Amino acid sequence: MLTISEDAAEVIKVVLSGNESPEGAGLRIATPESGDVNEGLLASVVAEPEGNDQVVEAEGVRVFLDQQAVSVLGDKTLDAERDDNGEVGLTVRE
């Protein structure tokens, strides 16, 4: 199951609060409409998970994964890191 680091949870909390999300909202990670995971995964703020989404709750946040995202991220850790410009973003670690 995907692990969410404390740092990633803090980033997600900021994103959710900035979008004035309803209670219970979370970050949904899903494959693009083409269904090709090689194109990358998409993250969006949503009010609730979709039917077959796996829900991961940790550090006070919820992350929803579609079935293909589960197969890609299932044994990884969602973390946060600063880029060269000092901006914080989410990253996936082994």
ZAVEX-818721 format. One record per atom (N, C-alpha, C): z, x, y; residue in one letter. Coordinates in steps of 0.001 Angstrom, whole numbers, padded with zeros to 6 digits, always signed. Layout:
<atoms>
ZXYA
...
</atoms>
This chain:
<atoms>
+000000+000846-001176M
+000000+000000+000000M
+000000+000893+001241M
-000696+000467+002271L
-000750+001194+003537L
+000653+001364+004100L
+000946+002567+004576T
+002208+002858+005240T
+001947+002930+006742T
+002861+002398+007533I
+002735+002428+008987I
+003830+003327+009534I
+003451+004393+010234S
+004445+005306+010799S
+005122+004663+012004S
+006258+005215+012389E
+006956+004719+013578E
+006080+004852+014817E
+005373+005982+014934D
+004506+006204+016096D
+003371+005184+016153D
+002768+004900+014997A
+001694+003903+014948A
+002229+002529+015321A
+003418+002203+014840A
+004022+000908+015168A
+004229+000771+016673A
+004640+001841+017335E
+004831+001786+018786E
+003509+001535+019509E
+002439+002179+019052V
+001120+001952+019642V
+000694+000498+019438V
+000889-000019+018240I
+000505-001403+017939I
+001311-002372+018803I
+002595-002104+018990K
+003432-002967+019841K
+002888-003016+021268K
+002462-001867+021777V
+001899-001816+023132V
+000606-002628+023201V
-000239-002468+022201V
-001505-003213+022166V
-001244-004713+022103V
-000320-005129+021238L
-000025-006553+021100L
+000578-007132+022369L
+001461-006385+023018S
+002083-006905+024238S
+001082-006950+025382S
+000149-006004+025400G
-000870-005984+026446G
-001847-007134+026336G
-002012-007665+025159N
-002923-008791+024937N
-002213-010133+024997N
-000926-010107+025369E
-000125-011332+025411E
-000306-012138+024130E
-000170-011464+023027S
-000388-012061+021711S
+000726-013029+021356S
+000379-014086+020619P
+001414-015023+020176P
+002335-014381+019146P
+003501-014951+018981E
+004439-014454+017973E
+003781-014507+016605E
+003952-013464+015831G
+003353-013403+014507G
+001979-012767+014482G
+001444-012443+015667A
+000125-011816+015737A
+000206-010416+015153A
-000939-009859+014859G
-000968-008519+014315G
-002296-007845+014554G
-002390-006634+014060L
-003612-005850+014140L
-004367-006060+012836L
-005606-006540+012919R
-006407-006757+011709R
-007412-005628+011578R
-007425-005017+010417I
-008375-003954+010119I
-009319-004496+009060I
-010614-004460+009386A
-011602-005087+008510A
-012909-004303+008528A
-013742-004595+007562T
-015067-004000+007504T
-015975-004722+008494T
-017027-004035+008968P
-017966-004710+009868P
-018678-005858+009157P
-019322-006694+009922E
-020003-007860+009340E
-021026-007465+008286E
-021593-006278+008418S
-022574-005817+007430S
-021917-005591+006073S
-020577-005422+006063G
-019856-005178+004821G
-019907-003733+004366G
-020498-002856+005177D
-020652-001454+004810D
-019494-000633+005369D
-018570-000218+004500V
-017411+000560+004951V
-017821+001933+005469V
-019032+002374+005138N
-019519+003658+005655N
-019752+003608+007160N
-019872+002410+007720E
-020015+002251+009166E
-018661+002359+009863E
-017594+002419+009084G
-016249+002489+009641G
-015551+001150+009532G
-014304+001142+009927L
-013512-000080+009921L
-013288-000525+011358L
-013117-001808+011547L
-012890-002372+012874L
-011462-002869+012994L
-010856-002638+014138A
-009500-003127+014392A
-009550-004123+015532A
-008815-005220+015385S
-008743-006229+016440S
-007391-006917+016384S
-006985-007458+017515V
-005745-008219+017593V
-006065-009664+017234V
-005327-010210+016276V
-005546-011588+015859V
-004207-012315+015760V
-004251-013625+015865A
-003035-014440+015833A
-002426-014517+014433A
-003284-014469+013407E
-002785-014594+012034E
-003791-013976+011076E
-003349-013661+009865P
-004269-013082+008884P
-005276-014116+008393P
-006402-013612+007902E
-007382-014494+007265E
-006971-014702+005811E
-007612-015626+005151G
-007235-016072+003817G
-006859-015018+002798G
-007684-014012+002598N
-007428-013016+001550N
-006855-011713+002080N
-006443-011679+003338D
-005910-010450+003921D
-004584-010056+003284D
-004408-008766+003113Q
-003111-008231+002710Q
-002314-008008+003992Q
-001071-008431+004018V
-000217-008289+005205V
+000768-007158+004947V
+000764-006183+005856V
+001700-005065+005785V
+002613-005179+007003V
+003914-005278+006753E
+004887-005377+007845E
+005789-004160+007813E
+005934-003517+008975A
+006808-002344+009068A
+007130-002090+010528A
+008327-001620+010774E
+008734-001215+012123E
+008524-002324+013154E
+008600-003575+012716G
+008464-004699+013638G
+007046-005100+013988G
+006047-004584+013264V
+004656-004981+013510V
+004023-005451+012207V
+002920-006191+012370R
+002165-006669+011212R
+000735-006167+011315R
+000232-005663+010182V
-001154-005227+010076V
-001786-006031+008950V
-002959-006593+009228F
-003680-007404+008259F
-004905-006612+007798F
-005079-006496+006496L
-006196-005737+005935L
-007089-006651+005112L
-008407-006634+005400D
-009300-007384+004526D
-009401-006623+003204D
-010017-007225+002201Q
-010002-006657+000854Q
-010659-005278+000782Q
-011734-005062+001519Q
-012379-003750+001487Q
-011527-002711+002209Q
-010850-003111+003278A
-009958-002187+003980A
-008798-001794+003082A
-008322-002727+002260V
-007247-002416+001310V
-007703-001307+000364V
-008940-001398-000123S
-009420-000385-001070S
-009587+000978-000402S
-009888+001005+000885V
-010058+002267+001607V
-008716+002838+002071V
-007814+001971+002537L
-006571+002424+003172L
-005318+002264+002322L
-005443+001687+001154G
-004292+001303+000354G
-003246+002360+000110G
-003639+003615-000010D
-002678+004674-000317D
-002503+005662+000842D
-002843+005226+002042K
-002826+006116+003206K
-001729+005708+004193K
-001597+006489+005254T
-000625+006210+006307T
-001353+005999+007625T
-001034+004911+008302L
-001532+004663+009645L
-000579+005364+010599L
-001104+006283+011414D
-000275+007092+012303D
-000893+007080+013694D
-000239+007732+014634A
-000738+007831+016000A
-000826+009301+016385A
-001812+009617+017234E
-001942+010981+017727E
-002600+010964+019097E
-002372+012031+019841R
-002990+012189+021160R
-004310+012943+021011R
-005330+012484+021753D
-006596+013200+021736D
-006574+014296+022802D
-007691+014975+022982D
-007777+016080+023948D
-007552+015629+025385D
-007760+014341+025662N
-007544+013799+027009N
-006136+013266+027200N
-005298+013374+026174G
-003921+012907+026263G
-003745+011437+025952G
-004826+010774+025532E
-004737+009351+025185E
-004263+009197+023750E
-003422+008197+023531V
-002883+007959+022197V
-003747+006945+021470V
-004030+007224+020215G
-004809+006324+019390G
-004282+006339+017967G
-004774+005424+017175L
-004375+005347+015777L
-005275+006226+014926L
-004709+006770+013890T
-005467+007598+012949T
-004952+007316+011541T
-005733+007705+010565V
-005354+007505+009167V
-005111+008864+008549V
-004005+008980+007854R
-003644+010229+007175R
-003535+009985+005674R
-003799+011026+004929E
-003695+010971+003460E
-002261+010806+003039E
</atoms>
